[in-house]
């Protein structure tokens, strides 16, 4: 998740900083013309029903990365720890990783659905769909989110969606992001910490997720925990960058003992399993209650185990299969390199009698000019009128490098990114000199009450808005 997170470092030697300086002239971007295809939205409007209308496009379109090669940077990194490498801004998208984490909440209706079900099996189905939907926004998002500065925060309150969210960068080496969200109706709490372990394999970059994700449904006194699948970016040397998710995700209901096991399948040699997710829900006695199948880029279905097994037997015998209409996310490889994504034309094979658990949201028509953002992602860095007066001074929306990149001012963004990293380095050296330890503001290290493992827990108090002792990081 957020596969590039950890590349930018206040520990880097600065060997690649010259690439940052050259970005603007190589891109041939004129900041005065940066809105030529994008358009500024008016200040956030209020609709007749009183719900805020969020912006639907970014202030400036994204630039082309076709003249840049990730490999030109990474070939210098062989044998080095990736978290110590500073990447040029050209590979970024104008969001912080803290904002990227907030995209978990795009399909919050699935949490609401779980809260509305009296049947624990249906609650687990909704939670499983929510866990899969959390990685769906990554589809075609090959831009690198900005690595958060130590002490950076992000808050989001969406009254229309019924939640508020706060996150903080609690550690820089290793990079750890902690988050906490709660329902405005006091119906759920969602929290966790993300620490991706990066590996560079030459042609691909792999991010193995670390950290526990916890969802508490307060009405039922239930807690679910899981860890995200592994994310891999292919073709970092040549060809079109593409993503796959793979690995086993186990969602445990700590109240009932029910468990959902989801297998995010690796692509395979011929791409037959590309994006596929298959799994099942079992009770505490390991009896299978239902089977779940689909694609994390498209949709998720469930059916009873007997129907599924019967269908699979017929499939092996060559029986007819009813297919969904081909989705618009069918993709083809751009060259014949063995590491390229194979051509895949099929979508999810529908098993009669299955129940739809989740379907991906349509992206805005101009998404490809906006870093392949979803409508939800487009709104995350919006700085509404009067917001600066109430935000914590550490909020991502106030970061000058991200703000300038969003506005198409690449040269300024690159210089600001370098200035912020240097400021972070200087602050760390000053603390070391004075033997002062860094103290997190809104989260503290503790033990997850359900798994017994180390976790970062919300200390509370953020929304009291006492920001007098926040660090000066920008």
C-alpha positions in Angstrom: 0.0 0.0 0.0 1.6 3.3 -1.1 4.5 1.2 -2.5 7.0 4.1 -2.7 6.5 5.2 0.8 9.9 5.5 2.6 12.0 6.5 -0.4 12.2 10.1 0.6 14.5 10.4 3.6 16.1 13.0 5.9 18.9 10.5 6.1 19.7 10.6 2.4 23.1 11.8 1.2 21.4 14.1 -1.4 23.1 12.2 -4.3 20.0 12.5 -6.4 19.0 16.1 -5.6 20.3 17.3 -9.0 17.5 15.3 -10.5 15.0 17.5 -8.5 16.5 20.7 -9.9 16.3 19.5 -13.5 12.7 18.4 -13.3 11.0 21.7 -14.2 13.1 22.5 -17.2 12.8 18.9 -18.5 9.1 19.0 -18.1 8.9 22.4 -19.9 6.1 23.5 -17.6 5.1 27.1 -17.5 3.3 27.7 -14.2 1.2 30.5 -15.8 -0.1 28.0 -18.3 -0.5 25.1 -16.0 -4.3 25.2 -16.0 -4.6 24.8 -19.8 -6.4 21.5 -19.6 -7.4 21.4 -15.9 -9.7 24.0 -14.4 -10.0 25.5 -11.0 -13.2 24.7 -9.2 -14.9 27.5 -7.4 -14.7 27.5 -3.6 -16.5 24.6 -2.0 -20.2 25.1 -2.7 -23.1 24.3 -0.4 -25.9 22.4 -2.2 -29.6 23.1 -1.5 -29.7 20.1 0.9 -26.9 21.6 3.0 -24.3 19.0 2.0 -20.9 20.4 0.9 -20.1 19.9 -2.7 -16.4 18.9 -3.0 -14.2 19.7 -6.0 -14.3 17.4 -9.0 -10.9 18.2 -10.5 -7.4 19.2 -9.6 -6.2 22.8 -10.2 -3.7 21.7 -12.9 -3.4 18.5 -15.0 -0.6 16.0 -14.3 2.5 16.0 -16.5 3.8 13.3 -18.7 6.3 10.9 -17.1 7.2 9.4 -20.5 10.6 11.2 -20.6 11.6 9.8 -17.2 12.7 6.4 -16.1 12.4 5.1 -12.5 15.3 2.8 -13.4 17.6 5.8 -14.0 17.3 6.5 -10.3 17.0 3.0 -8.9 20.0 1.6 -10.8 22.1 3.8 -8.4 20.3 2.2 -5.5 21.2 -1.5 -5.9 22.5 -2.7 -2.6 21.2 0.3 -0.7 18.3 0.4 1.7 15.4 2.0 -0.2 14.2 4.0 2.7 17.4 6.0 2.5 16.8 7.1 -1.1 15.4 10.5 -2.2 13.3 10.2 -5.4 12.7 13.2 -7.7 9.3 14.8 -7.5 8.5 13.8 -11.0 7.5 10.4 -9.7 5.1 11.8 -7.1 1.4 12.4 -7.0 0.2 15.5 -5.1 -0.9 13.7 -2.0 0.8 12.7 1.2 0.8 9.1 2.3 -1.3 10.1 5.2 -4.0 11.3 2.7 -3.5 8.1 0.8 -4.4 6.1 3.9 -7.5 8.1 4.2 -8.7 6.5 1.0 -9.7 3.5 3.1 -12.8 5.5 3.9 -14.0 5.9 0.3 -16.3 2.9 0.6 -17.4 3.6 4.2 -20.9 2.6 3.2 -19.7 -1.0 3.7 -18.9 -0.3 7.4 -22.4 1.2 7.7 -23.8 -1.9 6.0 -21.9 -4.1 8.6 -23.4 -2.0 11.4 -26.9 -2.5 10.1 -26.8 -6.4 9.9 -28.0 -8.4 12.8 -26.5 -11.6 11.3 -22.7 -11.9 12.2 -22.1 -13.7 8.9 -23.4 -10.7 6.9 -21.4 -8.4 9.1 -18.2 -10.4 8.2 -19.1 -10.3 4.5 -19.4 -6.5 4.6 -16.1 -6.2 6.6 -14.4 -8.4 4.0 -15.7 -6.3 1.2 -14.4 -3.2 3.0 -11.0 -4.7 3.4 -10.8 -5.4 -0.3 -12.2 -2.0 -1.3 -9.4 -0.3 0.7 -6.8 -1.3 -1.9 -9.1 -0.7 -4.9 -8.1 3.0 -5.3 -4.6 1.9 -6.0 -5.5 0.5 -9.4 -3.4 2.4 -12.0 -2.0 4.7 -9.2 1.7 4.4 -10.1 2.6 7.8 -8.7 4.5 8.0 -5.4 2.7 9.6 -2.5 4.8 12.2 -0.6 6.6 10.6 2.3 5.1 12.4 5.4 7.5 14.5 7.5 7.9 13.4 11.1 5.0 15.0 13.0 2.9 15.6 9.9 -0.9 15.1 10.4 -4.0 14.9 8.3 -7.6 15.3 9.4 -10.8 14.8 7.4 -14.4 15.2 8.6 -17.1 14.2 6.1 -20.5 14.8 7.6 -22.1 13.5 4.4 -20.4 10.2 4.8 -20.6 10.1 8.6 -17.0 9.9 9.8 -14.0 11.9 10.9 -10.4 10.8 10.5 -7.0 11.8 12.0 -3.5 10.5 11.1 0.0 11.3 12.2 3.5 10.4 11.1 4.8 8.9 14.3 8.2 7.6 13.1 10.5 8.5 10.2 13.0 5.6 10.4 11.3 3.3 10.0 8.4 5.3 8.4 5.2 4.6 10.4 1.9 6.2 9.8 -0.8 5.9 12.5 -4.5 6.6 11.9 -7.8 6.7 13.8 -11.3 7.2 12.5 -14.7 7.2 14.2 -18.3 7.3 13.1 -20.1 10.5 13.8 -23.0 8.4 15.1 -20.6 6.6 17.5 -21.3 3.4 15.6 -17.7 2.3 14.8 -14.0 3.0 15.4 -11.4 2.2 12.8 -7.7 2.5 13.6 -4.2 1.1 12.8 -0.7 1.8 11.8 1.1 1.2 8.5 4.8 0.3 8.1 5.5 -0.9 4.6 8.7 -3.0 4.1 10.2 -2.2 0.7 12.1 -4.6 -1.5 13.7 -3.8 -4.9 13.9 -6.8 -7.2 15.5 -5.2 -10.2 12.4 -5.1 -12.4 9.8 -4.6 -9.7 9.3 -2.9 -6.3 7.5 -4.9 -3.6 5.9 -3.4 -0.5 5.1 -5.9 2.2 2.6 -4.3 4.6 3.4 -4.2 8.3 1.0 -3.1 11.0 -2.4 -4.1 12.2 -5.7 -2.7 11.0 -8.6 -2.8 13.5 -12.3 -2.2 13.0 -14.6 -2.1 16.0 -18.4 -2.2 15.6 -19.6 -0.7 18.8 -23.2 -1.8 18.6 -22.2 -5.5 18.6 -19.1 -5.1 20.7 -17.1 -6.7 17.9 -13.6 -6.2 16.8 -12.1 -7.3 13.5 -8.3 -7.2 12.7 -6.3 -7.8 9.5 -3.2 -6.8 7.5 -3.2 -5.6 3.9 -1.9 -7.8 1.0 1.5 -7.2 -0.5 1.7 -4.6 -3.3 4.1 -4.9 -6.2 4.9 -2.4 -9.0 6.2 -4.0 -12.2 8.2 -2.6 -15.2 10.3 -0.1 -13.3 13.0 -0.5 -15.9 11.0 -0.4 -19.2 7.4 -0.6 -20.3 4.2 0.6 -18.6 4.2 0.5 -14.8 1.4 -1.7 -13.4 0.3 -2.9 -10.0 -0.6 -6.2 -8.5 -1.7 -7.2 -5.0 -1.0 -10.6 -3.7 -0.8 -12.6 -0.5 -3.3 -13.9 2.1 -5.4 -11.6 4.2 -7.0 -13.0 7.3 -9.8 -11.1 8.9 -10.5 -12.2 12.4 -13.7 -11.5 14.4 -12.3 -11.5 17.9 -15.8 -11.7 19.5 -17.2 -14.7 17.6 -14.1 -16.5 16.5 -15.3 -16.3 12.8 -12.5 -15.8 10.3 -12.4 -14.7 6.7 -9.4 -15.9 4.6 -8.9 -14.0 1.4 -6.3 -15.0 -1.1 -5.1 -12.2 -3.4 -3.7 -14.3 -6.3 -0.4 -13.4 -8.0 -0.7 -12.7 -11.7 0.9 -16.0 -12.9 2.7 -16.6 -16.2 -0.3 -16.1 -18.5 -2.2 -13.5 -16.4 -5.1 -15.8 -15.8 -5.2 -14.9 -12.1 -4.5 -11.2 -12.5 -6.3 -9.2 -9.7 -8.3 -12.2 -8.6 -9.4 -12.6 -5.0 -10.8 -15.8 -3.7 -11.5 -16.9 -0.1 -14.1 -18.1 2.4 -15.6 -17.3 5.8 -15.4 -20.0 8.5 -16.8 -20.2 12.0 -14.8 -20.9 15.1 -15.1 -24.6 14.4 -13.6 -24.1 10.9 -16.8 -24.9 9.2 -17.0 -23.0 5.9 -20.0 -20.6 5.9 -19.6 -19.0 2.5 -17.1 -18.5 -0.4 -16.0 -15.1 -1.6 -14.6 -14.4 -5.1 -14.0 -11.5 -7.5 -11.3 -9.0 -8.4 -10.0 -6.2 -6.2 -10.1 -3.9 -9.3 -13.7 -4.6 -10.0 -16.2 -6.4 -7.7 -16.7 -9.0 -5.0 -19.3 -11.7 -4.8 -20.2 -14.4 -2.3 -22.1 -17.7 -2.5 -22.5 -20.9 -0.4 -19.7 -23.4 -0.5 -21.8 -26.2 -2.1 -22.8 -24.0 -5.0 -19.2 -22.9 -5.5 -17.8 -26.4 -5.5 -20.5 -27.6 -7.9 -19.7 -24.7 -10.2 -16.0 -25.4 -10.1 -16.5 -29.1 -11.0 -18.7 -28.1 -13.9 -16.0 -25.6 -15.0 -13.4 -28.4 -15.1 -15.7 -30.4 -17.3 -16.0 -27.5 -19.7 -19.5 -26.4 -18.6 -20.8 -23.0 -19.8 -20.0 -20.0 -17.7 -22.0 -16.8 -17.5 -19.6 -13.8 -17.6 -20.2 -10.3 -16.6 -19.8 -7.7 -19.3 -16.1 -6.8 -19.8 -15.2 -4.0 -17.5 -13.4 -0.9 -18.6 -10.3 -1.8 -16.6 -9.2 -4.5 -19.1 -5.6 -3.8 -19.9 -3.0 -5.0 -22.3 0.8 -5.1 -22.1 2.7 -2.6 -24.2 5.5 -4.8 -25.1 6.5 -8.5 -25.0 8.9 -8.4 -22.2 8.5 -11.4 -19.9 7.9 -9.1 -16.9 5.2 -7.2 -18.6 1.5 -7.5 -17.7 0.0 -10.2 -19.9 -3.0 -9.5 -22.0 -6.2 -10.2 -20.0 -9.6 -10.1 -21.5 -11.8 -11.9 -19.1 -13.6 -10.4 -16.1 -15.2 -12.1 -13.1 -17.0 -15.3 -13.9 -20.4 -15.0 -12.3 -21.8 -18.0 -10.3 -25.6 -18.1 -10.5 -27.1 -17.3 -7.1 -24.2 -15.2 -5.9 -24.7 -12.0 -3.8 -22.9 -8.9 -4.8 -20.9 -7.5 -1.8 -19.1 -4.6 -3.5 -18.4 -2.9 -6.8 -15.7 -0.4 -7.5 -16.8 3.2 -8.0 -16.5 4.7 -11.5 -13.7 7.2 -11.7 -14.2 10.7 -13.0 -13.9 11.0 -16.8 -10.7 13.2 -16.5 -9.1 10.8 -14.0 -6.2 9.9 -16.3 -5.2 13.6 -16.3 -5.4 13.6 -12.5 -2.9 10.9 -11.5 -5.7 8.3 -11.9 -7.4 9.7 -8.8 -10.9 8.6 -7.7 -13.5 11.3 -7.0 -12.8 10.8 -3.3 -9.0 11.3 -3.8 -9.5 14.5 -5.8 -11.1 16.1 -2.8 -8.5 15.1 -0.2 -6.1 18.1 -0.6 -8.8 20.7 -1.1 -8.1 23.7 1.1 -11.5 25.3 1.7 -12.0 28.9 2.7 -11.5 29.5 6.4 -9.9 26.0 6.9 -6.4 27.3 7.6 -7.6 29.0 10.7 -8.8 25.7 12.3 -6.4 23.1 10.9 -3.4 21.9 12.8 -0.3 23.7 11.5 1.1 20.2 10.7 -1.8 19.3 8.3 -0.8 17.9 4.9 -2.9 20.5 3.1 -0.5 23.2 4.3 2.6 21.4 2.8 4.1 23.8 0.3 5.6 21.2 -2.0 2.4 19.2 -2.3 0.4 22.4 -2.8 2.7 23.7 -5.5 2.8 20.3 -7.3 -1.0 20.2 -7.3 -1.1 23.7 -8.8 1.4 22.7 -11.6 4.3 24.7 -10.2 6.8 21.9 -10.5 10.0 23.9 -10.1 8.8 25.5 -6.8 7.4 22.2 -5.6 10.8 20.5 -6.1 12.7 23.2 -4.3 10.2 23.2 -1.4 10.5 19.4 -1.1 14.2 19.7 -0.8 13.9 22.6 1.7 11.5 20.6 3.9 13.8 17.5 3.9 16.8 19.7 4.8 14.7 21.3 7.6 13.8 17.8 8.9 17.5 16.7 8.9 18.5 19.9 10.8 15.8 19.4 13.4 16.9 15.8 13.9 20.5 16.8 14.4 19.5 19.5 16.9 17.6 17.0 18.9 20.5 14.6 18.9 22.8 17.3 20.0 20.6 18.3 22.9 19.7 14.7 23.6 16.0 15.4 23.2 13.7 12.6 22.2 10.9 13.1 19.7 7.4 13.0 21.2 4.4 12.1 19.1 1.4 14.4 19.6 -1.8 12.4 19.0 -0.7 8.8 19.1 1.3 6.7 21.6 3.0 3.3 21.3 1.1 0.5 23.0 -0.4 -3.0 22.6 -3.3 -3.8 20.3 -6.0 -5.1 22.8 -7.2 -7.8 20.4 -4.0 -9.2 18.8 -1.5 -8.5 21.7 1.0 -7.1 19.2 2.7 -3.7 19.3 0.5 -0.9 17.8 0.1 2.8 17.8 -3.0 3.9 19.6 -4.9 7.2 19.4 -4.3 9.3 22.5 -7.4 11.5 21.9 -7.9 15.2 22.1 -7.2 16.2 18.5 -10.6 17.6 17.8 -10.4 19.8 20.9 -8.1 21.8 18.6 -5.4 22.8 21.1 -2.5 23.1 18.6 -0.3 25.3 20.7 2.5 22.7 21.1 2.5 21.3 17.5 6.0 21.2 15.9 7.1 23.6 13.2 7.7 21.3 10.3 6.9 23.4 7.2 
